[in-house]
Amino acid sequence: MSDPHDLVAFLDLGWQRLTRGVADRRAAARHPVFATVSSDGAPEARTVVLRGANRHDGTVEVHTDGGSDKVTSLRSNSRAQLMVWDDKAKLQIRLSTRVTILHGGDVADRWQNVPDGSRMAYGASPPPGTPIPNAHAYTKLASLDWFTVLTCRIESIELMQLIDPHRRAVFMANDDWTGEWRVP
Ligand SMILES: Cc1cc2nc3c(=O)[nH]c(=O)nc-3n(C[C@H](O)[C@H](O)[C@H](O)COP(=O)(O)O)c2cc1C
């Protein structure tokens, strides 16, 4: 490693590992934990696929079913955190974000790029989370009507690296991503 006190290089590493998750199915950042807050204040965490990471815009992108509980939660509280543990880089990445929910005409172009086999993730009858009498008592709709893009605008990035000695830093959008070291 070059200078371990170089904040810019540390942030570069974080973005490198994130963008790799979009391109490489086997990269750790492919499957972040996506945490939201329900309307009654309860934490909700689940695995998602990282579909986009744009350092220039300071955004990451997740695709989901518009009928899922996370979308209901995001309508009442737009804050979400994404968390990745990248074992190869010994790096935990936490992205604190505000989410914009896009659907319908706004995502029709992206829908064209969703492979047929993946479309079944969008839309179900009865809707996701509904109690059913047996494991298979549902139909997948594979419909643009339910295809929903979550654009997550990053407010802060926290990096924690378990090398010896440990390193931790926080980078804020409103501080132009300057970053500061924190006690791990
Ligand atoms: C490996 C893996 C990848 C997943 N990817 C997504 C995804 O990209 N989008 C999504 O909405 N759900 C995805 N899921 C399902 C979610 O973890 C979750 O079960 C589902 O979205 C319902 O969550 P909710 O009821 O909290 O909204 C994935 C699950 C696994 C195990």
The ligand as an SDF file (V2000), in Angstrom:
LIG
                    3D

 31 33  0  0  0  0  0  0  0  0999 V2000
  -28.6810  -12.4590   -3.5470 C   0  0  0  0  0  0  0  0  0  0  0  0
  -29.9590  -11.6650   -3.4560 C   0  0  0  0  0  0  0  0  0  0  0  0
  -30.1560  -10.5840   -4.3090 C   0  0  0  0  0  0  0  0  0  0  0  0
  -31.3310   -9.8440   -4.2430 C   0  0  0  0  0  0  0  0  0  0  0  0
  -31.4840   -8.7680   -5.0730 N   0  0  0  0  0  0  0  0  0  0  0  0
  -32.5910   -7.9900   -4.9530 C   0  0  0  0  0  0  0  0  0  0  0  0
  -32.7050   -6.7850   -5.7230 C   0  0  0  0  0  0  0  0  0  0  0  0
  -31.8250   -6.4020   -6.5170 O   0  0  0  0  0  0  0  0  0  0  0  0
  -33.8320   -6.0440   -5.5490 N   0  0  0  0  0  0  0  0  0  0  0  0
  -34.8140   -6.4150   -4.6650 C   0  0  0  0  0  0  0  0  0  0  0  0
  -35.7970   -5.6910   -4.5650 O   0  0  0  0  0  0  0  0  0  0  0  0
  -34.7200   -7.5320   -3.9420 N   0  0  0  0  0  0  0  0  0  0  0  0
  -33.6260   -8.3320   -4.0520 C   0  0  0  0  0  0  0  0  0  0  0  0
  -33.5070   -9.4680   -3.2870 N   0  0  0  0  0  0  0  0  0  0  0  0
  -34.6300   -9.8390   -2.3860 C   0  0  0  0  0  0  0  0  0  0  0  0
  -34.5770   -8.9750   -1.1290 C   0  0  0  0  0  0  0  0  0  0  0  0
  -33.4900   -9.3860   -0.3090 O   0  0  0  0  0  0  0  0  0  0  0  0
  -35.8810   -9.0270   -0.3420 C   0  0  0  0  0  0  0  0  0  0  0  0
  -36.1350  -10.3440    0.0800 O   0  0  0  0  0  0  0  0  0  0  0  0
  -37.0610   -8.5310   -1.1720 C   0  0  0  0  0  0  0  0  0  0  0  0
  -36.6970   -7.4200   -1.9600 O   0  0  0  0  0  0  0  0  0  0  0  0
  -38.2380   -8.1400   -0.2810 C   0  0  0  0  0  0  0  0  0  0  0  0
  -37.7960   -7.1470    0.6070 O   0  0  0  0  0  0  0  0  0  0  0  0
  -38.8020   -6.1160    1.3200 P   0  0  0  0  0  0  0  0  0  0  0  0
  -40.0500   -6.8950    1.6490 O   0  0  0  0  0  0  0  0  0  0  0  0
  -38.0620   -5.6700    2.5460 O   0  0  0  0  0  0  0  0  0  0  0  0
  -39.0790   -5.0030    0.3720 O   0  0  0  0  0  0  0  0  0  0  0  0
  -32.3380  -10.2090   -3.3230 C   0  0  0  0  0  0  0  0  0  0  0  0
  -32.1360  -11.2860   -2.4600 C   0  0  0  0  0  0  0  0  0  0  0  0
  -30.9740  -12.0060   -2.5270 C   0  0  0  0  0  0  0  0  0  0  0  0
  -30.7850  -13.1630   -1.5810 C   0  0  0  0  0  0  0  0  0  0  0  0
  1  2  1  0
  2  3  1  0
  2 30  2  0
  3  4  2  0
  4  5  1  0
  4 28  1  0
  5  6  2  0
  6  7  1  0
  6 13  1  0
  7  8  2  0
  7  9  1  0
  9 10  1  0
 10 11  2  0
 10 12  1  0
 12 13  2  0
 13 14  1  0
 14 15  1  0
 14 28  1  0
 15 16  1  0
 16 17  1  0
 16 18  1  0
 18 19  1  0
 18 20  1  0
 20 21  1  0
 20 22  1  0
 22 23  1  0
 23 24  1  0
 24 25  2  0
 24 26  1  0
 24 27  1  0
 28 29  2  0
 29 30  1  0
 30 31  1  0
M  END
$$$$
